[in-house]
Amino acid sequence: MKIETTITALRALALFASTADPRSYLVGVHVRATSLETRLEATDGNALGVHRVEAENQVDGTVSVIVPLDIIKMLKSFSKNMDTVFLSQENEGWIAAPVTGAAVRFTPVEGTFPMVERIVPKTLSNEPAQFNPELLGRFQKAAKLFGSKLGLIHVAFNGRGTTVVYLDNVSPNEFVGLIMQNYRDWE
């Protein structure tokens, strides 16, 4: 089994993961892979990021694994041109192997990641909303990691409902962010 993603995408999504939460499954980046795509998801319950790319993964069905934040921080590439990392499962556990770097063994975070599809709004009201600037700052940092010099983002206002955030330099088919206005959005 082999899942393809990038160090950049893992680091960008790690910005949305919780750093200390009793729900351990939020302290990492959830990787969901099929033979045709890799999807990364992370949230702390306030902001959420989802990154999806087409990939030729060597998996049967759908594979789901939560990569711990400390492992993502350890991943390094020795080349600016090669950002690819392969996640694979072996008898001894999981391995994250950058194309041009040292492989790292890890134990996935236990738990079931929430179903993201449940909270994506079907329509937007375009009513203004107020946000904690720190939440918007995470999206700006993600945009910069994906190559935007200015870290530009687009916010689709939704009043008191879940707000959608897009990165200026990444297709909405590849990245979408959400800001939950109400903790109940997850329930």
PAVEXBA-203478 format. One line per 8 residues: number of its first residue (from 1); for each residue x, y, z of C-alpha. Coordinates in steps of 0.001 Angstrom, whole numbers, always signed. Each point is the difference from the previous one (the first is absolute). Example, Ala and Ser with C-alpha at 12.3 -4.5 7.8 and 13.67 -1.06 7.14 Angstrom:
REM PAVEXBA-203478
1) +12300,-4500,+7800  +1370,+3440,-660
This chain:
REM PAVEXBA-203478
1) +0,+0,+0  +1350,+3408,-973  -1684,+3425,+335  +1431,+3066,-1724  -211,+3559,+1361  +2356,+2918,+586  +1847,+1389,+2994  -1394,+3443,-890
9) -3597,-1245,+135  +562,-1823,+3303  +1557,+3123,+1553  -2766,+2261,-1318  -2726,-2255,+1396  +1840,-339,+3312  -814,+3707,+528  -3645,-993,+542
17) +579,-2952,+2341  -401,+302,+3731  +3219,+116,+1983  -1522,-1231,+3254  -3464,-1488,+51  -1546,-2816,+2024  -1273,-1302,-3355  +3364,-1427,-1094
25) -1191,-569,-3569  +99,+3793,-514  +3722,+217,+877  +1161,-990,-3453  -792,+102,-3698  -2538,-2511,-1258  +1051,-1630,-3272  -2736,-1684,-2041
33) +1210,-1713,-3159  -1518,-1928,-2871  +1782,-1313,-3064  -792,+3303,-1779  +386,+2746,+2622  +1536,+1052,+3291  -1998,+2223,+2335  +1434,+1695,+3086
41) -2266,+1411,+2725  +736,+1734,+3292  -2000,+1994,+2530  +46,+1266,+3544  -3792,+418,+83  +184,+3695,-927  +1686,-46,-3408  +369,-2841,-2468
49) +2122,-532,-3080  -461,-2622,-2714  +2544,-616,-2768  -771,-2412,-2832  +2215,-1038,-2907  -96,-2698,-2626  +2584,-2685,+696  +835,-3494,-1155
57) -51,-1621,+3414  +619,-3696,+453  -2972,-757,+2260  -3055,-2223,-69  -3243,+1825,+764  +330,+2967,+2354  +2852,+234,+2493  -163,+2367,+2962
65) +2856,+943,+2329  +634,+2928,+2361  +3603,+1224,-136  +1130,+1536,+3331  +1109,+3652,-48  +3432,-794,+1436  +695,-2310,-2958  -995,+2704,-2497
73) +2430,+2412,+1680  +2794,-2562,-467  -526,-425,-3752  +2645,+1763,-2045  +936,+29,-3642  +3532,+693,-1131  -1128,+1400,-3330  -2213,+3004,-768
81) -1192,-1761,-3150  -1112,-3260,+1639  -2718,+367,+2625  -1599,-3450,-346  -395,-2288,+2984  -1320,-3566,-38  -1921,-1468,+2908  +96,-3769,+189
89) -1060,-2634,+2467  +2311,-2840,+866  +2,-2740,+2614  +1722,+2237,+2547  -2372,+2945,-531  -178,+2987,-2314  +2867,+1746,-1779  +127,+3521,-1445
97) +2713,+109,-2640  +818,+3268,-1791  +1456,-548,-3465  +3199,+1853,+954  +205,-426,+3760  +149,-2474,+2837  -2991,-2265,+634  -1839,+356,+3305
105) -1888,-2812,+1743  -3155,+922,+1865  -3020,-1345,+1814  -3215,+1573,-1303  -2247,+1943,+2347  -2858,-2222,+1183  -3569,+1097,-611  -2536,+759,-2669
113) +261,+3357,-1717  -3305,+1916,-333  -1843,-156,-3335  +898,+3339,-1576  -2794,-192,-2569  -2580,+506,+2771  +1006,+3581,+686  +693,+1365,-3469
121) -2786,+2525,-649  -2286,-744,-2940  -747,+3709,-558  +1553,+3260,+1167  -2010,+2966,+1283  +2723,+2603,-788  -874,+1652,+3325  +3047,+1589,+1663
129) +1603,-1761,+2907  +2739,+706,+2514  +2950,-2302,+502  +2830,-467,+2392  +2929,+1426,-2048  +2173,-2906,+1100  -2273,-2369,-1929  +363,+2032,-3194
137) +3747,+167,+615  +222,-3787,-228  -1501,+103,-3475  +2471,+2713,-1017  +2896,-2144,+1244  -1367,-2978,-1938  -213,+2124,-3167  +3635,+1017,+479
145) +1061,-3626,+467  -1731,-797,-3291  +2001,+2759,-1705  -1979,+3253,+326  +2421,+2834,+745  -2700,+2131,+1628  -2033,-2797,+1587  -3235,+1189,-1578
153) -3253,-1715,+936  -3653,+345,-1009  -2701,-181,+2673  -3532,-998,-1045  -2108,+1507,+2783  -2844,-1998,+1454  -1251,+2035,+2966  -342,-2209,+3053
161) +548,-3173,-2016  +3184,-1774,-1011  +2139,+2265,-2188  +1987,-1231,-2998  +3572,+1183,-618  +1964,-448,-3222  +3692,+540,-605  +801,+2425,-2800
169) +2612,-2174,-1665  -1604,-3452,+425  -2983,-1283,-1966  -3221,-399,+2053  +28,-3599,-1247  +3285,-500,+1859  -436,+2032,+3211  -2952,+1248,+1988
177) -77,+1337,+3517  -2831,+430,+2462  -453,+2210,+3033  -2632,-1223,+2384  -1948,+2875,+1539  -1722,-2310,+2396  +1447,-2995,+1812  -3263,-1774,-777
185) +984,-108,-3698  +1805,-3257,+857  -2934,-1597,+1772
